[in-house]
Amino acid sequence: MLGIALVSLGMVLTPGPNMIYLVSRSITQGRKAGLISLMGVFLGFTTYLAATCLGLTAIFVYVPAAYTTLKLAGAAYLLWLAWNALKPGGTSAFETRELPVEPPRRLFAMGLLTCLLNPKIAILYLSLLPQFIDPAMGNVLLQSLALGSAQIAVGTLVNGLIVISAGGLATFLATRPLWVRVQRYFMGTVLGGMAIHLATDRSKALTTA
């Protein structure tokens, strides 16, 4: 649970489609609009979790060889995120972006769509979630639900805090580029370390009994 929570924290603090949309919407239209959009993102999280848990159960039981492929794909993606955070010229999600004012229904729908089309979320569930499942601990489906719930809790809480503080953070960071670099370097290092750990982990997938 702690491992998936740390990975989720690292990914949610790394600028991606969800963060960029939520921050931009909050700065442009206010906190209420940002929180409505976050509700759509939350539904996207739960949709991915429900679909992935059922699929992971089948993969772990019937296609154990796929475990290695998923693990390496997840490690490679974490390395890519780490590089994007550490490379020169990396950008911050708190740069002001102008968006048109939208009604609540569209805000919710766009939050949901942004989450469903976010490759970070797809890969987190399909490639990273299996790394934290221990077949010796019992039912794979229940473990998947528990770990996925931890990810959703971290992602929703952190995004909610970002939405609430987006305006102030944007103003603060606009005049303090050093803080932006520190955030990028810290999260890049964390993600890189997790990628190396996952790639070198020797645990095996569940096999049929």
PADOPA-325976 format. One record per residue: residue number from 0; residue in one letter; z, y negated, x of N, C-alpha, C in turn. Coordinates in pm, 1 decimal, padded with zeros to 6 digits. Each point is the difference from the previous one (the first is absolute). Layout:
// residues N
<NUM,'a',<Z,Y,X>,<Z,Y,X>,<Z,Y,X>>;
...
This chain:
// residues 209
<0,'m',<00000.0,00120.5,00083.5>,<00000.0,-00120.5,-00083.5>,<00000.0,-00125.2,00086.7>>;
<1,'l',<00080.6,00003.6,00107.3>,<00005.5,-00114.9,00090.4>,<-00132.9,-00018.9,00071.6>>;
<2,'g',<-00062.6,00110.0,00039.9>,<-00127.7,-00009.1,00069.8>,<-00108.4,-00062.7,-00085.9>>;
<3,'i',<-00015.0,00045.2,-00123.9>,<-00103.7,-00055.7,-00087.7>,<00033.4,-00143.9,-00036.5>>;
<4,'a',<00129.8,-00032.3,-00009.1>,<00040.0,-00137.6,-00029.7>,<-00038.9,-00092.9,00114.4>>;
<5,'l',<00019.2,00045.5,00125.1>,<-00036.8,-00082.7,00115.1>,<-00150.5,-00019.2,00008.8>>;
<6,'v',<-00075.8,00107.7,-00023.2>,<-00145.9,-00011.9,00001.1>,<-00045.7,-00094.8,-00110.6>>;
<7,'s',<00058.1,00013.6,-00118.1>,<-00035.9,-00087.2,-00112.4>,<00030.9,-00145.4,00031.8>>;
<8,'l',<00114.7,-00023.6,00064.0>,<00036.5,-00136.7,00036.9>,<-00100.4,-00056.8,00099.1>>;
<9,'g',<-00036.5,00081.3,00099.9>,<-00097.6,-00046.3,00097.1>,<-00134.0,-00032.4,-00062.7>>;
<10,'m',<-00043.2,00084.1,-00094.1>,<-00129.6,-00021.2,-00063.0>,<00001.5,-00117.8,-00096.2>>;
<11,'v',<00109.6,-00016.7,-00074.9>,<00005.3,-00110.1,-00096.1>,<00009.0,-00135.3,00070.2>>;
<12,'l',<00057.3,-00001.6,00122.8>,<00009.4,-00124.8,00075.7>,<-00124.9,-00026.0,00084.0>>;
<13,'t',<-00093.2,00095.1,-00000.6>,<-00127.5,-00020.8,00068.5>,<-00099.9,-00053.9,-00100.8>>;
<14,'p',<-00057.8,-00117.6,00022.7>,<-00089.9,-00060.5,-00098.7>,<-00110.9,00095.0,-00044.1>>;
<15,'g',<-00013.5,00013.8,-00130.9>,<-00102.7,00083.4,-00059.1>,<-00039.1,-00058.0,-00134.7>>;
<16,'p',<-00086.8,00068.5,-00075.5>,<-00046.6,-00054.4,-00128.9>,<00112.0,-00035.7,-00096.4>>;
<17,'n',<00101.9,00087.3,-00012.1>,<00109.0,-00028.6,-00094.1>,<00074.9,-00127.1,00038.3>>;
<18,'m',<00043.3,-00009.0,00127.0>,<00077.0,-00116.3,00042.8>,<-00082.6,-00128.0,-00011.7>>;
<19,'i',<-00124.5,00005.7,00045.5>,<-00084.5,-00119.3,-00004.0>,<-00019.3,-00048.5,-00143.1>>;
<20,'y',<-00025.0,00093.4,-00092.4>,<-00018.8,-00040.0,-00139.3>,<00127.8,-00057.3,-00059.9>>;
<21,'l',<00112.1,00067.9,00020.5>,<00126.5,-00044.5,-00058.5>,<00043.0,-00135.8,00054.8>>;
<22,'v',<-00013.4,-00017.4,00131.3>,<00038.4,-00127.8,00060.6>,<-00090.8,-00112.0,-00049.0>>;
<23,'s',<-00131.2,00026.1,00000.4>,<-00095.1,-00102.1,-00043.9>,<00023.9,-00038.4,-00145.0>>;
<24,'r',<00025.4,00099.7,-00084.3>,<00023.9,-00028.4,-00141.2>,<00130.4,-00077.6,-00018.9>>;
<25,'s',<00103.2,00035.4,00076.3>,<00128.2,-00068.5,-00012.9>,<-00009.6,-00145.0,00045.2>>;
<26,'i',<-00072.0,-00024.1,00110.6>,<-00014.2,-00135.5,00050.8>,<-00083.8,-00084.6,-00095.4>>;
<27,'t',<-00105.7,00059.9,-00056.4>,<-00092.7,-00073.5,-00086.1>,<00055.4,-00022.9,-00139.7>>;
<28,'q',<00064.8,00103.5,-00057.4>,<00035.7,-00005.5,-00141.0>,<00149.4,00012.0,-00026.4>>;
<29,'g',<00080.9,00021.5,00102.7>,<00144.3,00004.3,-00018.5>,<00058.4,00140.0,00003.8>>;
<30,'r',<00132.4,00004.9,00007.3>,<00070.6,00126.8,00013.2>,<-00022.2,00092.8,-00117.9>>;
<31,'k',<-00001.5,-00055.1,-00122.7>,<-00017.4,00083.2,-00118.7>,<-00131.4,00076.2,00007.4>>;
<32,'a',<-00105.8,-00069.9,00039.2>,<-00130.7,00065.2,00011.9>,<00004.1,00108.0,00107.4>>;
<33,'g',<00068.5,-00027.4,00109.3>,<00011.9,00098.8,00106.2>,<00074.4,00123.7,-00045.2>>;
<34,'l',<00106.2,-00017.8,-00078.5>,<00078.7,00113.8,-00047.7>,<-00076.9,00082.1,-00103.6>>;
<35,'i',<-00078.8,-00066.9,-00084.8>,<-00084.5,00073.6,-00095.4>,<-00102.5,00083.3,00076.0>>;
<36,'s',<-00057.9,-00058.4,00102.4>,<-00095.5,00073.7,00082.8>,<00067.7,00118.5,00067.8>>;
<37,'l',<00125.3,-00018.7,00041.4>,<00075.2,00107.1,00065.1>,<00023.5,00116.6,-00095.8>>;
<38,'m',<00015.6,-00027.7,-00129.5>,<00014.7,00107.9,-00098.2>,<-00124.4,00088.0,-00001.3>>;
<39,'g',<-00116.7,-00061.6,00013.5>,<-00123.4,00076.8,00008.4>,<-00004.7,00085.0,00125.5>>;
<40,'v',<00046.4,-00057.8,00111.7>,<00005.8,00075.0,00126.0>,<00094.4,00119.6,-00014.5>>;
<41,'f',<00113.9,-00021.2,-00066.9>,<00096.6,00108.0,-00021.8>,<-00064.3,00115.0,-00077.8>>;
<42,'l',<-00077.4,-00032.4,-00103.1>,<-00068.0,00104.6,-00076.9>,<-00100.9,00073.4,00088.1>>;
<43,'g',<-00064.9,-00073.6,00089.5>,<-00092.1,00064.2,00092.7>,<00072.5,00098.2,00090.9>>;
<44,'f',<00117.2,-00039.3,00049.9>,<00082.1,00090.1,00082.6>,<00030.3,00130.0,-00075.4>>;
<45,'t',<00048.0,-00013.5,-00124.1>,<00041.0,00118.5,-00075.5>,<-00120.2,00087.7,-00034.9>>;
<46,'t',<-00115.3,-00061.5,-00023.7>,<-00121.5,00077.9,-00027.3>,<-00037.7,00084.3,00120.4>>;
<47,'y',<00001.4,-00060.1,00117.7>,<-00029.0,00073.3,00122.5>,<00100.9,00111.9,00022.1>>;
<48,'l',<00127.2,-00030.5,-00024.5>,<00104.5,00099.7,00023.8>,<-00018.6,00121.5,-00089.6>>;
<49,'a',<-00024.9,-00022.9,-00128.9>,<-00015.4,00111.4,-00093.2>,<-00118.6,00088.0,00038.5>>;
<50,'a',<-00112.8,-00062.6,00032.7>,<-00119.0,00077.0,00035.9>,<00018.9,00073.8,00131.7>>;
<51,'t',<00062.1,-00067.4,00096.3>,<00014.8,00059.0,00133.2>,<00098.7,00114.8,-00000.1>>;
<52,'c',<00109.9,-00013.3,-00072.6>,<00101.0,00106.2,-00001.5>,<-00059.5,00131.2,-00049.9>>;
<53,'l',<-00079.8,-00005.5,-00104.2>,<-00062.5,00120.7,-00051.2>,<-00098.4,00056.9,00101.2>>;
<54,'g',<-00075.8,-00088.9,00063.8>,<-00096.5,00046.0,00098.8>,<00065.8,00055.3,00124.8>>;
<55,'l',<00106.4,-00065.7,00047.2>,<00068.2,00046.5,00120.8>,<00061.3,00137.5,-00020.0>>;
<56,'t',<00051.4,00024.5,-00120.1>,<00059.1,00130.2,-00025.8>,<-00103.5,00110.8,00019.3>>;
<57,'a',<-00120.5,-00023.4,-00053.6>,<-00106.2,00099.5,00014.5>,<-00043.9,00014.0,00145.4>>;
<58,'i',<-00012.0,-00112.9,00070.7>,<-00045.0,00003.7,00139.6>,<00099.1,00075.1,00087.5>>;
<59,'f',<00126.9,-00030.9,-00017.9>,<00101.4,00064.0,00084.7>,<00004.7,00151.2,-00021.5>>;
<60,'v',<-00025.5,00044.7,-00122.4>,<00010.1,00142.1,-00029.8>,<-00127.7,00075.7,00035.2>>;
<61,'y',<-00115.0,-00059.7,-00037.6>,<-00124.8,00075.1,00009.2>,<-00087.6,-00036.0,00119.7>>;
<62,'v',<00019.8,-00118.9,00058.0>,<-00084.3,-00042.0,00112.5>,<00088.8,-00054.0,00111.4>>;
<63,'p',<00083.0,00083.7,00061.0>,<00090.9,-00048.6,00103.9>,<-00073.6,-00059.2,00120.3>>;
<64,'a',<-00124.6,00044.2,00024.8>,<-00074.6,-00053.3,00114.0>,<-00029.9,-00149.0,-00018.1>>;
<65,'a',<-00004.9,-00046.8,-00125.3>,<-00027.6,-00140.8,-00025.3>,<00114.4,-00089.3,00045.0>>;
<66,'y',<00117.1,00057.4,00018.5>,<00116.9,-00078.3,00042.2>,<-00026.3,-00072.0,00131.7>>;
<67,'t',<-00058.4,00072.1,00097.3>,<-00026.8,-00060.0,00130.9>,<-00097.6,-00116.0,-00012.9>>;
<68,'t',<-00103.8,00018.6,-00080.8>,<-00099.1,-00105.9,-00020.1>,<00064.1,-00123.3,-00061.6>>;
<69,'l',<00083.8,00021.4,-00101.5>,<00067.9,-00112.0,-00064.1>,<00091.6,-00072.1,00098.4>>;
<70,'k',<00070.4,00077.8,00081.7>,<00093.5,-00059.6,00095.1>,<-00073.9,-00087.0,00102.2>>;
<71,'l',<-00108.7,00051.4,00053.9>,<-00074.9,-00075.7,00100.4>,<-00066.4,-00123.3,-00062.0>>;
<72,'a',<-00047.8,00014.8,-00123.2>,<-00059.9,-00115.6,-00067.8>,<00104.2,-00108.6,-00023.2>>;
<73,'g',<00120.1,00040.5,-00040.4>,<00106.4,-00097.0,-00021.6>,<00041.0,-00069.1,00128.5>>;
<74,'a',<00010.7,00076.7,00110.0>,<00036.1,-00059.1,00128.6>,<-00107.4,-00097.6,00046.8>>;
<75,'a',<-00127.0,00038.2,-00018.5>,<-00110.3,-00088.4,00040.7>,<00002.6,-00130.3,-00078.9>>;
<76,'y',<00030.9,00009.2,-00129.4>,<00003.1,-00121.5,-00081.3>,<00115.5,-00091.0,00039.2>>;
<77,'l',<00114.6,00058.6,00031.6>,<00112.4,-00081.3,00046.5>,<-00035.1,-00070.8,00130.6>>;
<78,'l',<-00069.5,00069.8,00088.6>,<-00043.0,-00063.6,00125.6>,<-00095.1,-00115.4,-00028.1>>;
<79,'w',<-00087.6,00017.7,-00097.7>,<-00094.4,-00107.3,-00035.5>,<00075.7,-00120.6,-00054.8>>;
<80,'l',<00100.0,00023.9,-00084.9>,<00081.5,-00110.0,-00051.2>,<00074.6,-00069.6,00113.5>>;
<81,'a',<00053.4,00080.9,00093.4>,<00071.7,-00057.8,00113.9>,<-00092.6,-00088.4,00082.9>>;
<82,'w',<-00121.5,00046.3,00024.3>,<-00095.9,-00079.0,00078.2>,<-00033.7,-00130.9,-00070.9>>;
<83,'n',<-00019.7,00005.7,-00131.5>,<-00032.4,-00121.9,-00073.9>,<00114.8,-00099.4,00001.3>>;
<84,'a',<00122.5,00050.1,00010.9>,<00114.7,-00089.7,00008.5>,<00014.9,-00059.2,00139.3>>;
<85,'l',<-00035.5,00077.8,00103.7>,<00023.5,-00042.8,00137.8>,<-00118.4,-00072.5,00062.9>>;
<86,'k',<-00119.8,00021.5,-00050.0>,<-00117.9,-00055.5,00066.2>,<00000.8,-00152.6,-00004.1>>;
<87,'p',<-00060.0,-00064.5,00100.1>,<-00007.2,-00147.1,00001.5>,<-00075.2,-00051.3,-00122.3>>;
<88,'g',<00049.1,-00108.1,-00054.3>,<-00067.4,-00060.9,-00114.5>,<00036.4,00060.5,-00133.3>>;
<89,'g',<00103.7,00084.6,-00004.8>,<00043.5,00056.8,-00127.1>,<00040.9,-00110.1,-00096.8>>;
<90,'t',<-00022.9,00024.4,-00127.0>,<00027.6,-00103.1,-00099.5>,<00127.6,00030.5,-00077.4>>;
<91,'s',<00051.4,-00101.1,-00068.0>,<00120.1,00014.8,-00081.2>,<-00037.3,-00004.2,-00147.5>>;
<92,'a',<00071.5,00082.3,-00078.9>,<-00024.1,00001.0,-00144.9>,<00046.5,-00128.8,-00065.7>>;
<93,'f',<00076.9,-00082.4,00072.3>,<00057.1,-00120.5,-00058.9>,<-00087.6,-00123.5,00018.9>>;
<94,'e',<-00124.3,00020.8,00047.8>,<-00094.4,-00110.6,00002.4>,<-00038.7,-00032.7,-00144.2>>;
<95,'t',<-00001.3,-00128.0,-00033.3>,<-00027.1,-00040.9,-00137.7>,<-00143.4,00032.6,-00039.9>>;
<96,'r',<-00016.4,00064.4,-00117.7>,<-00131.2,00031.6,-00054.7>,<-00003.4,-00048.9,-00143.7>>;
<97,'e',<-00104.7,-00069.4,-00036.6>,<-00010.6,-00053.3,-00134.7>,<-00056.8,00105.8,-00093.9>>;
<98,'l',<00066.7,00020.2,-00114.8>,<-00046.1,00093.6,-00101.5>,<-00000.1,-00069.7,-00135.4>>;
<99,'p',<-00090.8,00038.8,-00090.9>,<00001.3,-00058.8,-00133.8>,<00121.4,00045.2,-00078.9>>;
<100,'v',<00047.7,-00083.8,-00090.8>,<00113.5,00034.6,-00085.6>,<-00043.7,00107.4,-00099.1>>;
<101,'e',<00079.4,00106.4,-00013.7>,<-00034.2,00112.2,-00086.9>,<00111.3,00025.3,-00101.1>>;
<102,'p',<-00033.0,00054.3,-00118.9>,<00102.3,00034.6,-00100.5>,<00077.2,00124.5,00042.9>>;
<103,'p',<00119.1,00023.1,-00059.1>,<00085.3,00112.9,00039.5>,<-00071.3,00135.5,-00002.2>>;
<104,'r',<-00079.3,00026.4,-00104.2>,<-00066.6,00130.4,-00009.1>,<-00092.0,00023.5,00118.4>>;
<105,'r',<-00072.7,-00102.8,00039.7>,<-00091.8,00014.4,00113.5>,<00078.1,00009.7,00131.5>>;
<106,'l',<00110.0,-00071.1,00009.6>,<00084.4,00010.5,00119.8>,<00047.0,00143.7,00019.7>>;
<107,'f',<00047.9,00061.5,-00109.5>,<00046.6,00138.1,00006.5>,<-00113.7,00094.2,00038.3>>;
<108,'a',<-00115.7,-00018.7,-00065.4>,<-00114.2,00087.6,00026.2>,<-00048.8,-00013.4,00144.4>>;
<109,'m',<-00002.2,-00122.0,00051.8>,<-00045.6,-00020.9,00137.2>,<00099.8,00057.0,00100.0>>;
<110,'g',<00129.8,-00008.8,-00031.2>,<00099.7,00062.2,00086.9>,<-00018.1,00150.6,00004.9>>;
<111,'l',<-00025.0,00060.5,-00116.4>,<-00024.0,00144.3,-00006.6>,<-00125.4,00038.4,00076.3>>;
<112,'l',<-00109.1,-00073.2,-00023.2>,<-00127.3,00031.4,00066.2>,<00010.8,-00016.8,00151.1>>;
<113,'t',<00067.0,-00106.4,00043.2>,<00016.3,-00022.9,00143.3>,<00073.8,00115.1,00065.5>>;
<114,'c',<00102.8,00051.0,-00067.9>,<00077.4,00111.5,00054.5>,<-00083.4,00127.8,00002.6>>;
<115,'l',<-00070.3,00029.5,-00108.9>,<-00078.1,00123.1,-00007.8>,<-00113.7,00002.7,00101.7>>;
<116,'l',<-00052.0,-00116.9,00036.0>,<-00110.5,-00006.8,00096.0>,<00048.2,-00026.3,00142.3>>;
<117,'n',<00132.3,00002.3,00020.0>,<00057.3,-00029.3,00131.1>,<-00001.0,00127.2,00086.4>>;
<118,'p',<-00077.4,00003.2,00107.2>,<-00004.9,00121.5,00083.1>,<00133.4,00032.4,00065.8>>;
<119,'k',<00083.4,-00102.0,00024.9>,<00132.2,00026.1,00058.8>,<00082.7,00090.2,-00089.9>>;
<120,'i',<-00003.4,-00024.4,-00130.7>,<00080.7,00078.5,-00092.7>,<-00056.3,00140.6,-00013.3>>;
<121,'a',<-00132.6,00010.2,-00008.8>,<-00061.5,00132.2,-00011.7>,<00035.0,00087.0,00119.7>>;
<122,'i',<-00011.7,-00055.9,00119.2>,<00026.4,00078.6,00120.6>,<00149.0,00027.3,00015.7>>;
<123,'l',<00085.0,-00094.2,-00042.9>,<00144.1,00024.1,00009.4>,<00037.0,00124.9,-00079.1>>;
<124,'y',<-00052.8,00011.2,-00122.4>,<00036.0,00114.0,-00082.7>,<-00069.9,00128.0,00045.3>>;
<125,'l',<-00127.5,-00009.5,00034.0>,<-00076.5,00120.7,00031.1>,<00024.0,00052.2,00140.8>>;
<126,'s',<00025.3,-00090.0,00095.5>,<00010.5,00043.2,00139.3>,<00141.0,-00011.4,00058.1>>;
<127,'l',<00077.6,-00096.3,-00046.5>,<00131.1,-00022.2,00060.1>,<00112.9,00069.1,-00075.7>>;
<128,'l',<-00007.1,00002.9,-00131.0>,<00106.7,00062.7,-00078.0>,<00024.3,00145.9,00040.3>>;
<129,'p',<-00106.5,00079.2,00025.6>,<00024.3,00140.0,00037.8>,<00081.4,00016.8,00127.8>>;
<130,'q',<-00003.2,-00101.4,00089.2>,<00070.9,00013.5,00127.3>,<00151.8,00009.0,-00019.3>>;
<131,'f',<00049.1,-00049.8,-00111.2>,<00144.5,-00007.9,-00020.9>,<00051.6,00108.3,-00095.1>>;
<132,'i',<-00089.3,00090.7,-00038.5>,<00040.1,00111.1,-00086.4>,<00039.9,00118.5,00086.9>>;
<133,'d',<00116.5,00053.4,-00026.8>,<00050.0,00115.7,00074.3>,<-00002.9,00121.6,-00092.3>>;
<134,'p',<-00092.4,00095.2,00021.9>,<-00009.6,00116.7,-00088.4>,<00131.7,00076.1,-00012.2>>;
<135,'a',<00082.4,-00005.5,00104.4>,<00126.7,00072.8,-00003.7>,<00098.9,-00061.4,-00099.2>>;
<136,'m',<-00027.1,-00125.3,-00041.2>,<00091.8,-00069.0,-00091.1>,<-00023.5,00035.7,-00145.8>>;
<137,'g',<-00106.8,00079.6,-00026.9>,<-00022.1,00042.4,-00138.0>,<-00127.0,-00053.3,-00062.0>>;
<138,'n',<00004.0,-00026.6,-00130.1>,<-00116.7,-00034.4,-00080.7>,<-00076.3,-00119.2,00056.7>>;
<139,'v',<-00129.0,00023.0,00030.8>,<-00083.6,-00105.2,00059.5>,<-00023.2,-00114.2,-00098.5>>;
<140,'l',<-00019.7,00033.1,-00126.8>,<-00024.1,-00103.1,-00100.9>,<00119.0,-00094.5,-00011.9>>;
<141,'l',<00120.3,00055.3,-00005.8>,<00119.2,-00083.9,-00012.3>,<00019.8,-00084.9,00125.2>>;
<142,'q',<-00026.0,00056.9,00117.7>,<00010.5,-00077.5,00123.2>,<-00100.5,-00114.9,-00000.6>>;
<143,'s',<-00122.5,00029.6,-00045.3>,<-00103.6,-00103.6,-00005.5>,<00041.6,-00113.9,-00092.1>>;
<144,'l',<00055.0,00035.3,-00115.3>,<00044.4,-00101.8,-00095.2>,<00113.2,-00084.3,00058.1>>;
<145,'a',<00094.9,00065.1,00067.2>,<00112.4,-00072.7,00058.2>,<-00046.6,-00094.7,00110.3>>;
<146,'l',<-00085.0,00049.9,00088.9>,<-00048.8,-00082.9,00110.3>,<-00089.7,-00111.9,-00051.4>>;
<147,'g',<-00085.1,00033.2,-00096.5>,<-00085.8,-00103.3,-00057.5>,<00080.0,-00107.4,-00071.1>>;
<148,'s',<00108.2,00040.2,-00065.2>,<00086.4,-00097.6,-00067.4>,<00065.1,-00093.7,00100.7>>;
<149,'a',<00034.9,00053.8,00117.2>,<00056.7,-00085.1,00105.2>,<-00102.7,-00102.3,00045.4>>;
<150,'q',<-00125.4,00043.3,00015.3>,<-00106.2,-00092.6,00040.0>,<-00019.4,-00108.2,-00105.8>>;
<151,'i',<-00003.1,00040.1,-00126.4>,<-00019.1,-00096.6,-00108.2>,<00114.1,-00100.5,-00003.1>>;
<152,'a',<00122.0,00048.5,00019.1>,<00117.0,-00089.5,-00001.1>,<-00010.8,-00102.9,00112.1>>;
<153,'v',<-00032.3,00046.0,00120.8>,<-00011.9,-00092.0,00113.8>,<-00115.7,-00096.4,-00021.7>>;
<154,'g',<-00115.6,00052.7,-00038.9>,<-00117.3,-00084.5,-00019.2>,<00020.1,-00105.3,-00107.4>>;
<155,'t',<00060.6,00039.5,-00112.5>,<00020.5,-00094.0,-00110.1>,<00104.7,-00104.8,00035.3>>;
<156,'l',<00110.7,00043.4,00061.6>,<00106.1,-00093.7,00036.5>,<-00048.3,-00102.2,00101.6>>;
<157,'v',<-00065.0,00046.9,00105.9>,<-00045.5,-00092.2,00104.9>,<-00108.0,-00092.8,-00053.6>>;
<158,'n',<-00094.7,00054.1,-00076.2>,<-00103.3,-00086.5,-00057.7>,<00060.5,-00100.9,-00096.5>>;
<159,'g',<00102.6,00041.6,-00074.5>,<00066.6,-00093.5,-00089.6>,<00065.7,-00114.3,00075.3>>;
<160,'l',<00065.9,00031.6,00110.7>,<00061.2,-00105.0,00082.4>,<-00105.1,-00092.5,00059.0>>;
<161,'i',<-00113.5,00058.5,00038.0>,<-00109.2,-00080.8,00055.5>,<-00055.7,-00094.1,-00106.3>>;
<162,'v',<-00017.4,00052.1,-00122.5>,<-00050.5,-00083.4,-00109.3>,<00093.5,-00117.7,-00025.4>>;
<163,'i',<00130.3,00028.7,-00007.2>,<00098.3,-00104.1,-00031.0>,<00004.5,-00108.0,00108.5>>;
<164,'s',<-00018.4,00041.8,00124.6>,<00013.1,-00094.8,00111.3>,<-00133.6,-00042.2,00060.2>>;
<165,'a',<-00110.6,00034.9,-00065.4>,<-00132.8,-00022.1,00059.4>,<-00025.4,-00146.5,00034.4>>;
<166,'g',<00031.5,-00089.7,-00093.8>,<-00027.4,-00141.0,00024.5>,<00075.5,-00052.8,00120.2>>;
<167,'g',<00130.8,00028.5,00003.8>,<00080.6,-00046.2,00112.4>,<-00041.1,00063.4,00131.3>>;
<168,'l',<-00033.2,00129.3,-00001.5>,<-00042.6,00067.1,00122.0>,<-00131.9,-00055.2,00051.3>>;
<169,'a',<-00091.7,-00027.9,-00091.4>,<-00128.6,-00054.9,00040.6>,<00017.6,-00134.4,00069.9>>;
<170,'t',<00086.1,-00083.9,-00055.5>,<00025.9,-00130.7,00061.1>,<00068.9,00015.6,00134.7>>;
<171,'f',<00097.7,00090.5,00007.2>,<00073.9,00023.1,00124.3>,<-00091.3,00051.7,00110.4>>;
<172,'l',<-00081.0,00101.4,-00031.5>,<-00083.1,00062.9,00101.5>,<-00119.0,-00087.0,00041.0>>;
<173,'a',<-00043.3,-00086.9,-00090.2>,<-00113.7,-00086.2,00032.4>,<00029.5,-00089.5,00119.7>>;
<174,'t',<00126.1,-00036.0,00019.7>,<00037.5,-00087.6,00111.0>,<00068.6,00075.3,00113.8>>;
<175,'r',<00010.4,00131.8,-00012.1>,<00067.7,00079.8,00102.1>,<-00081.1,00126.4,00030.3>>;
<176,'p',<-00112.6,-00015.0,00065.8>,<-00085.4,00115.7,00030.3>,<00068.2,00106.7,00084.8>>;
<177,'l',<00103.0,-00037.8,00076.5>,<00069.8,00098.5,00081.9>,<00064.4,00107.4,-00086.7>>;
<178,'w',<00055.7,-00038.8,-00114.7>,<00063.5,00095.7,-00089.2>,<-00102.6,00098.1,-00056.0>>;
<179,'v',<-00121.8,-00047.3,-00027.1>,<-00105.4,00087.6,-00049.0>,<-00033.5,00105.9,00104.4>>;
<180,'r',<-00009.7,-00042.5,00126.0>,<-00030.5,00094.8,00108.0>,<00112.5,00100.3,00018.7>>;
<181,'v',<00125.4,-00046.2,-00008.3>,<00113.1,00091.0,00014.1>,<-00003.4,00106.7,-00109.1>>;
<182,'q',<-00026.3,-00041.8,-00125.1>,<-00007.7,00095.0,-00111.4>,<-00110.4,00102.0,00023.5>>;
<183,'r',<-00116.6,-00046.6,00044.4>,<-00112.6,00091.8,00022.7>,<00030.9,00097.9,00112.2>>;
<184,'y',<00056.5,-00049.3,00110.6>,<00027.7,00086.8,00114.1>,<00107.7,00103.2,-00032.7>>;
<185,'f',<00102.0,-00042.5,-00073.0>,<00108.0,00091.4,-00035.1>,<-00051.6,00112.8,-00088.9>>;
<186,'m',<-00072.8,-00036.3,-00107.2>,<-00047.8,00101.5,-00091.7>,<-00107.3,00086.2,00065.4>>;
<187,'g',<-00082.2,-00057.0,00087.4>,<-00100.1,00079.2,00070.3>,<00064.4,00104.8,00088.3>>;
<188,'t',<00107.8,-00037.3,00067.2>,<00071.9,00093.9,00086.5>,<00063.0,00112.3,-00082.0>>;
<189,'v',<00061.0,-00034.7,-00114.4>,<00062.0,00101.0,-00086.0>,<-00104.6,00098.8,-00050.7>>;
<190,'l',<-00112.2,-00051.5,-00047.9>,<-00104.6,00086.5,-00053.2>,<-00060.6,00087.6,00108.7>>;
<191,'g',<-00019.0,-00057.2,00119.2>,<-00053.0,00078.0,00110.9>,<00093.2,00113.5,00038.2>>;
<192,'g',<00129.0,-00027.1,00003.5>,<00098.0,00103.0,00031.8>,<00000.8,00111.6,-00103.2>>;
<193,'m',<-00010.5,-00037.1,-00129.1>,<-00004.4,00101.6,-00104.2>,<-00126.6,00083.2,00011.1>>;
<194,'a',<-00112.2,-00061.9,00036.4>,<-00126.4,00073.6,00014.1>,<00011.4,00105.2,00109.5>>;
<195,'i',<00057.9,-00037.2,00112.8>,<00016.4,00094.6,00111.2>,<00091.6,00114.6,-00041.1>>;
<196,'h',<00107.3,-00033.3,-00072.7>,<00093.4,00103.3,-00044.5>,<-00068.9,00099.5,-00093.1>>;
<197,'l',<-00078.0,-00050.2,-00095.2>,<-00067.0,00088.2,-00094.1>,<-00104.6,00086.8,00069.4>>;
<198,'a',<-00074.5,-00059.4,00093.6>,<-00106.2,00073.9,00067.9>,<00055.0,00111.8,00087.3>>;
<199,'t',<00120.3,-00017.1,00053.8>,<00057.2,00099.8,00090.8>,<00098.8,00093.2,-00068.3>>;
<200,'d',<00023.8,-00021.4,-00129.3>,<00093.7,00085.0,-00073.1>,<-00055.7,00141.4,-00011.5>>;
<201,'r',<00083.4,00101.2,00022.9>,<-00044.7,00139.6,00001.3>,<00035.5,00075.8,-00127.6>>;
<202,'s',<00049.9,-00069.3,-00101.1>,<00037.6,00070.9,-00123.1>,<-00123.1,00055.6,-00069.8>>;
<203,'k',<00018.7,00103.2,-00078.7>,<-00111.7,00067.6,-00063.6>,<00005.2,-00020.0,-00151.5>>;
<204,'a',<-00113.4,00015.9,-00061.1>,<-00007.1,-00011.7,-00144.7>,<00057.1,00124.0,-00066.5>>;
<205,'l',<00021.6,-00010.2,-00129.1>,<00050.1,00111.6,-00078.4>,<-00105.8,00108.0,-00009.9>>;
<206,'t',<00038.4,00125.5,00010.8>,<-00092.6,00110.6,-00017.8>,<00041.3,00080.4,-00121.8>>;
<207,'t',<-00093.7,00070.0,-00055.3>,<00030.2,00076.3,-00119.4>,<00093.7,00114.8,00031.7>>;
<208,'a',<00085.4,00033.7,-00093.4>,<00096.3,00107.6,00020.3>,<-00049.6,00127.8,-00067.7>>;
